[in-house]
Amino acid sequence: MILDALVPRRIGGVLAGLVTDEPVIALHGPRSVGKSTVLRRFAADAGVAVVDLDDIEVREAVIGNLASVASGPSPLCVDEYQRVPEILDALKGWLNREGSVPGTAILTGSTRQDALPTTAQALTGRLHAVTIWPLSQGEIAGVHEDLVARLPGDPAGVVSAVPASKTPRHEYAERVCAGGLPLALRRSAAARSRWFDDFVRASIERDALELSRIRERRAMNDLLGLTAAQTGQLLNISASADKLGVSRATVEGHLRLLEDLFLVVRLPAWGTTLRSRVSAKPKVHVVDSGLAARLLRVTPDKLAGFDPSALTEFGRVLETFVVGEIRKQISWLDESVTLGHWRTSDGEEVDLVIEFDDGRVLAFEVTSSERASGSDFRGLTQLRDALGARFVGGVVFTTGTRAYTYSDRLHAMPVDRLWTSVADAAER
């Protein structure tokens, strides 16, 4: 899978709507995810220039003229604002004088805004943060995927709308290993592996050092590898500390830094008050399945095999892949939702739970098998019974061909339903 053209991003439409309401919008995400491309397209449509703080001459000019830059024509478009975080203070001063005018500034950054200590309080209540995730499979294929948007309204109808899957197991493995980072997708398999290695090196040796003076650089690199080995699993900080030979506090601090750099994402436990036996530990996912596969040194041929180690690795990275695809679709919704996982102390689990503001819940389980067995539905069944009417629907994603209803509000679907347009299929 080689990407040979620029891909229109769904987040561009979200951004166009936000500027009518929000004074300052910060587009955050991993390095090389396409933030600059989204910003430049927006700036071109708005007829303004982009202030690129990765350019040292531009950066020095901005540092010497912060007030003038902040009070220039709107919208002010600043790329990689973490290079000069004082720009947030300058914007705050301008907004204090002129009022919170919607569409004042659009910023991009490769770190979370609250990870910058000198600016943690700047623009409180005036800055709306949006995460740009790696390309979705629908964006890569040019499909307007809408599964997550449509499931809450009619899960059974969505199940019956799309024809049988034709995606073979090996193609799933290839998609998982390719991931969604644009610059990686533009390379052959061998060149992509080198790119992922350079990506990790730059993130840890450059970006991490800019955010925090870390002494255990090797430990942080090793922690990323250990986190990849745990992707899709409960986070065990103590075990990681023991393996690395460092303190638990060091691991926790380095893990937060990996999160700040959008290399890993914690998925918190959800619904811990539903039952006293429910685990409160978060799960951890590498931000991109292609990056996870490279860190684990697995290839599509290995993942598509059926030896026990391959089946385990495929299950974990496939879960990270699916959770990532769902997270991308959620980022385009108008309404905010709460994400988490649900797991009881006796091992029953649900890989991903989505709770809407009105209390409705969708839940998802992922298996690398072609068929969903009864055990795959056990966690979903328990959650459905615990929530009652709040439970809208549960889905087990498989690598098989069929979608069907298993029991009341519980369904099985092929993974590739995630990048199928339900609306287009329903019209056929």
SULVENHU-V266039 format. One record per run of one state. SS is the DSSP state (helix for helix, strand for strand, loop for the rest). FROM is the first residue (numbers start at 1). LEN is the number of residues. Records with the same first field share a line. If there is no record, write none. Layout:
SS=FROM-LEN / FROM-LEN
This chain:
loop=1-10 / 19-5 / 29-6 / 47-3 / 53-3 / 65-1 / 71-5 / 80-1 / 85-1 / 99-6 / 110-3 / 116-1 / 120-7 / 132-5 / 142-5 / 152-3 / 162-7 / 179-3 / 186-3 / 212-5 / 230-3 / 235-2 / 245-3 / 261-3 / 268-1 / 270-8 / 279-4 / 287-2 / 297-3 / 304-4 / 331-6 / 345-4 / 357-4 / 367-7 / 399-5 / 408-2 / 420-2 / 428-1
helix=11-8 / 35-12 / 56-9 / 66-5 / 81-4 / 86-13 / 113-3 / 117-3 / 137-5 / 147-5 / 155-7 / 169-10 / 182-4 / 189-23 / 217-13 / 237-8 / 248-13 / 289-8 / 300-4 / 308-23 / 374-17 / 415-5 / 422-6
strand=24-5 / 50-3 / 76-4 / 105-5 / 127-5 / 233-2 / 264-4 / 269-1 / 278-1 / 283-4 / 337-8 / 349-8 / 361-6 / 391-8 / 404-4 / 410-5
